[in-house]
């Protein structure tokens, strides 16, 4: 009997991390961008020439683990295919003040992170990439933050989203 309990315990322990990474019903829905702010290590706001200070955007998470996001500079001008921000370690490229990608996501409740596995993106170099965001969910407000250049970057970008539908 002891062998059976050990085996059961081992199976449950192995399954726990996978369960922590599954999509959560709490995140499912369509989210509208409220704000997008980048700060340096001193907390000073850093201007964003690519998407501007007041971009618009839509983020969709579904219960099957799919994600789609589009963010756009509110008043776009210039050539439609001009690269306005190159891809960085933890940030997709932007073209003419526009960023769009889709793929699959997984949440890790233990580390409070959401990872997007990009299957399609505006920038071809972003297809197949993985980007990770820390998150906080309070009611219908989702806050995501990350370091665009990866862990060594001194800048932190924070996006606040408001749920508009489930």
C-alpha contacts under 8 A as a table, 3 or more apart, distances in Angstrom:
res1	aa1	res2	aa2	distance
1	X	4	X	5.22
1	X	5	X	6.56
2	X	5	X	5.20
2	X	6	X	6.26
3	X	6	X	5.16
3	X	7	X	6.19
4	X	7	X	5.13
4	X	8	X	6.13
5	X	8	X	5.02
5	X	9	X	5.98
6	X	9	X	5.04
6	X	10	X	6.09
7	X	10	X	5.08
7	X	11	X	6.20
8	X	11	X	5.14
8	X	12	X	6.21
9	X	12	X	5.19
9	X	13	X	6.12
10	X	13	X	5.15
10	X	14	X	6.17
11	X	14	X	5.18
11	X	15	X	6.22
12	X	15	X	5.12
12	X	16	X	6.27
13	X	16	X	5.35
13	X	17	X	7.71
14	X	17	X	6.67
14	X	18	X	7.72
15	X	18	X	5.47
15	X	19	X	6.35
16	X	19	X	5.11
16	X	20	X	6.34
17	X	20	X	5.07
17	X	21	X	6.58
18	X	21	X	5.23
18	X	22	X	6.69
19	X	22	X	5.44
20	X	107	X	7.02
20	X	108	X	5.22
20	X	109	X	5.54
20	X	110	X	6.69
21	X	106	X	5.38
21	X	107	X	4.67
21	X	108	X	4.36
21	X	109	X	6.85
22	X	65	X	7.78
22	X	106	X	5.61
22	X	107	X	5.78
22	X	108	X	7.29
23	X	27	X	7.59
23	X	63	X	6.38
23	X	64	X	7.25
23	X	65	X	5.64
23	X	105	X	7.31
23	X	106	X	5.59
23	X	107	X	5.69
24	X	27	X	5.70
24	X	28	X	6.91
24	X	63	X	7.22
24	X	107	X	7.19
25	X	28	X	5.26
25	X	63	X	6.41
27	X	61	X	6.68
27	X	137	X	7.82
28	X	60	X	7.45
28	X	61	X	4.92
28	X	62	X	5.06
28	X	63	X	5.86
28	X	166	X	6.18
29	X	60	X	5.81
29	X	61	X	5.49
29	X	62	X	6.30
29	X	163	X	6.60
29	X	164	X	7.50
29	X	165	X	5.50
29	X	166	X	4.04
30	X	58	X	7.02
30	X	59	X	5.80
30	X	60	X	4.50
30	X	61	X	6.64
30	X	163	X	5.74
30	X	164	X	5.70
30	X	165	X	5.26
30	X	166	X	6.35
31	X	58	X	5.67
31	X	59	X	4.95
31	X	60	X	6.15
31	X	161	X	5.60
31	X	162	X	5.24
31	X	163	X	4.25
31	X	164	X	5.62
31	X	165	X	7.31
32	X	56	X	7.67
32	X	57	X	5.84
32	X	58	X	4.78
32	X	59	X	6.46
32	X	161	X	5.34
32	X	162	X	5.23
32	X	163	X	6.29
32	X	164	X	6.54
33	X	36	X	7.63
33	X	55	X	7.76
33	X	56	X	5.82
33	X	57	X	4.89
33	X	58	X	6.08
33	X	59	X	7.67
33	X	159	X	7.23
33	X	160	X	6.15
33	X	161	X	4.53
33	X	162	X	6.49
34	X	56	X	7.64
34	X	159	X	7.49
34	X	160	X	5.35
34	X	161	X	5.25
34	X	162	X	6.49
35	X	54	X	6.77
35	X	55	X	7.38
35	X	158	X	7.89
35	X	159	X	5.61
35	X	160	X	5.22
35	X	161	X	7.23
36	X	53	X	7.31
36	X	54	X	7.25
36	X	55	X	7.20
36	X	157	X	7.04
36	X	158	X	5.66
36	X	159	X	4.41
36	X	160	X	6.58
37	X	45	X	6.91
37	X	46	X	7.73
37	X	53	X	7.45
37	X	157	X	5.64
37	X	158	X	5.31
37	X	159	X	6.57
38	X	45	X	5.74
38	X	46	X	5.47
38	X	47	X	7.32
38	X	48	X	7.58
38	X	155	X	6.62
38	X	156	X	5.58
38	X	157	X	4.18
38	X	158	X	6.26
39	X	42	X	7.58
39	X	43	X	5.22
39	X	44	X	5.24
39	X	45	X	4.39
39	X	46	X	5.33
39	X	155	X	5.48
39	X	156	X	5.42
39	X	157	X	6.47
40	X	43	X	5.34
40	X	44	X	5.54
40	X	45	X	6.61
40	X	46	X	6.50
40	X	154	X	5.93
40	X	155	X	4.39
40	X	156	X	6.54
41	X	44	X	7.46
41	X	154	X	5.27
41	X	155	X	5.99
41	X	156	X	7.80
47	X	52	X	7.32
47	X	53	X	6.97
48	X	51	X	6.08
48	X	52	X	5.18
48	X	53	X	6.51
49	X	52	X	5.39
49	X	84	X	7.75
50	X	73	X	7.25
50	X	84	X	5.15
50	X	85	X	5.99
50	X	94	X	7.22
50	X	96	X	7.45
50	X	97	X	5.12
51	X	54	X	7.62
51	X	55	X	5.84
51	X	71	X	7.91
51	X	72	X	6.18
51	X	73	X	4.27
51	X	74	X	7.63
51	X	97	X	4.96
51	X	98	X	7.03
52	X	55	X	6.06
52	X	73	X	5.71
52	X	74	X	7.48
52	X	97	X	7.99
54	X	73	X	7.08
54	X	74	X	6.46
55	X	71	X	6.71
55	X	72	X	5.49
55	X	73	X	4.53
55	X	74	X	5.01
56	X	71	X	5.70
56	X	72	X	5.39
56	X	73	X	6.50
56	X	74	X	6.00
57	X	69	X	7.35
57	X	70	X	5.37
57	X	71	X	4.04
57	X	72	X	6.10
58	X	69	X	5.72
58	X	70	X	5.42
58	X	71	X	6.54
59	X	67	X	7.34
59	X	68	X	5.81
59	X	69	X	4.37
59	X	70	X	6.58
60	X	66	X	7.94
60	X	67	X	5.49
60	X	68	X	5.22
60	X	69	X	6.38
61	X	65	X	6.92
61	X	66	X	5.84
61	X	67	X	4.66
61	X	68	X	6.89
62	X	65	X	5.72
62	X	66	X	5.42
62	X	67	X	6.64
63	X	66	X	7.38
65	X	104	X	5.43
65	X	105	X	5.37
65	X	106	X	6.64
66	X	102	X	7.52
66	X	103	X	5.74
66	X	104	X	4.35
66	X	105	X	5.94
67	X	102	X	5.47
67	X	103	X	5.43
67	X	104	X	5.50
67	X	105	X	6.08
67	X	116	X	7.36
68	X	100	X	7.64
68	X	101	X	5.90
68	X	102	X	4.10
68	X	103	X	6.55
69	X	99	X	7.92
69	X	100	X	5.60
69	X	101	X	5.61
69	X	102	X	6.27
70	X	98	X	7.44
70	X	99	X	5.65
70	X	100	X	4.30
70	X	101	X	6.71
71	X	98	X	5.89
71	X	99	X	5.20
71	X	100	X	6.45
72	X	76	X	7.84
72	X	97	X	5.71
72	X	98	X	4.46
72	X	99	X	6.36
73	X	76	X	5.70
73	X	97	X	5.02
73	X	98	X	6.39
76	X	96	X	6.95
76	X	97	X	6.22
77	X	80	X	7.98
77	X	96	X	7.28
78	X	82	X	7.65
78	X	96	X	6.71
79	X	82	X	5.56
79	X	96	X	6.53
80	X	95	X	7.09
80	X	96	X	5.32
81	X	95	X	5.72
81	X	96	X	5.96
82	X	95	X	5.46
82	X	96	X	5.23
83	X	86	X	6.55
83	X	93	X	7.43
83	X	94	X	6.02
83	X	95	X	4.42
83	X	96	X	6.09
84	X	93	X	7.84
84	X	94	X	5.59
84	X	95	X	5.28
84	X	96	X	5.58
84	X	97	X	6.14
85	X	93	X	5.48
85	X	94	X	4.96
85	X	95	X	6.93
86	X	92	X	7.33
86	X	93	X	4.62
86	X	94	X	6.51
87	X	90	X	7.92
87	X	91	X	5.68
87	X	92	X	4.58
87	X	93	X	3.97
87	X	94	X	7.47
87	X	125	X	7.75
87	X	126	X	7.20
88	X	91	X	4.93
88	X	92	X	6.42
88	X	93	X	7.33
88	X	148	X	6.25
88	X	149	X	5.40
88	X	150	X	7.84
89	X	148	X	6.47
89	X	149	X	4.91
89	X	150	X	5.31
90	X	130	X	7.66
90	X	131	X	5.13
90	X	132	X	6.87
90	X	146	X	7.69
90	X	147	X	6.76
90	X	148	X	4.82
90	X	149	X	5.67
90	X	150	X	5.39
91	X	131	X	6.77
91	X	148	X	5.07
91	X	149	X	7.11
92	X	99	X	7.38
92	X	121	X	7.99
92	X	123	X	7.29
92	X	126	X	5.89
93	X	99	X	6.78
93	X	122	X	7.51
93	X	123	X	5.75
93	X	126	X	7.15
94	X	97	X	6.02
94	X	98	X	5.29
94	X	99	X	4.77
94	X	100	X	7.96
94	X	122	X	7.49
94	X	123	X	7.23
95	X	98	X	5.17
95	X	99	X	6.61
95	X	122	X	7.62
95	X	123	X	7.76
99	X	122	X	6.54
100	X	121	X	5.78
100	X	122	X	5.45
101	X	118	X	6.58
101	X	119	X	7.69
101	X	120	X	5.51
101	X	121	X	4.00
101	X	122	X	6.21
102	X	118	X	5.67
102	X	119	X	6.02
102	X	120	X	5.34
102	X	121	X	6.39
103	X	116	X	6.73
103	X	117	X	5.58
103	X	118	X	4.59
103	X	119	X	4.55
103	X	120	X	6.36
104	X	116	X	5.85
104	X	117	X	5.25
104	X	118	X	6.78
104	X	119	X	7.39
105	X	114	X	6.76
105	X	115	X	5.45
105	X	116	X	4.47
105	X	117	X	6.00
106	X	114	X	5.74
106	X	115	X	5.42
106	X	116	X	6.84
107	X	112	X	7.37
107	X	113	X	5.85
107	X	114	X	4.45
107	X	115	X	6.43
108	X	111	X	5.65
108	X	112	X	5.65
108	X	113	X	5.29
108	X	114	X	6.31
109	X	112	X	4.71
109	X	113	X	6.73
111	X	134	X	7.94
112	X	134	X	5.72
112	X	135	X	5.75
112	X	136	X	7.34
113	X	132	X	6.61
113	X	133	X	5.46
113	X	134	X	4.25
113	X	135	X	5.71
114	X	132	X	5.71
114	X	133	X	5.27
114	X	134	X	6.26
114	X	135	X	6.87
115	X	130	X	6.78
115	X	131	X	5.70
115	X	132	X	4.26
115	X	133	X	6.31
116	X	130	X	5.61
116	X	131	X	5.33
116	X	132	X	6.26
117	X	128	X	6.69
117	X	129	X	6.11
117	X	130	X	4.54
117	X	131	X	6.74
118	X	121	X	6.79
118	X	126	X	6.98
118	X	127	X	5.53
118	X	128	X	5.22
118	X	129	X	5.43
118	X	130	X	6.04
118	X	131	X	7.89
119	X	127	X	5.40
119	X	128	X	5.53
119	X	129	X	7.85
120	X	124	X	7.97
120	X	126	X	7.61
120	X	127	X	5.18
120	X	128	X	7.54
121	X	124	X	6.38
121	X	126	X	5.94
121	X	127	X	5.61
122	X	126	X	7.69
123	X	126	X	5.49
123	X	127	X	7.29
124	X	127	X	5.60
126	X	129	X	5.40
132	X	146	X	7.25
133	X	144	X	5.85
133	X	145	X	5.60
133	X	146	X	5.20
134	X	144	X	5.59
134	X	145	X	5.37
134	X	146	X	6.27
135	X	142	X	7.03
135	X	143	X	5.53
135	X	144	X	4.54
135	X	145	X	6.51
136	X	142	X	5.90
136	X	143	X	5.19
136	X	144	X	6.70
137	X	140	X	7.34
137	X	141	X	5.92
137	X	142	X	4.63
137	X	143	X	6.43
138	X	141	X	5.29
138	X	142	X	6.50
139	X	142	X	7.93
140	X	162	X	5.67
140	X	163	X	5.04
141	X	160	X	6.97
141	X	161	X	5.70
141	X	162	X	4.79
141	X	163	X	6.43
142	X	160	X	5.89
142	X	161	X	5.05
142	X	162	X	6.40
142	X	163	X	7.66
143	X	158	X	7.00
143	X	159	X	5.72
143	X	160	X	4.49
143	X	161	X	6.19
144	X	158	X	5.72
144	X	159	X	5.21
144	X	160	X	6.48
145	X	156	X	6.68
145	X	157	X	5.45
145	X	158	X	4.24
145	X	159	X	6.22
146	X	150	X	7.91
146	X	156	X	5.59
146	X	157	X	5.53
146	X	158	X	6.77
147	X	150	X	5.21
147	X	151	X	6.34
147	X	152	X	8.00
147	X	153	X	5.82
147	X	154	X	7.30
147	X	155	X	5.86
147	X	156	X	4.74
147	X	157	X	6.16
148	X	153	X	6.96
148	X	155	X	7.24
148	X	156	X	7.04
148	X	157	X	6.92
149	X	152	X	7.02
149	X	153	X	5.01
149	X	155	X	7.96
150	X	153	X	5.55
153	X	156	X	7.76
163	X	166	X	7.44
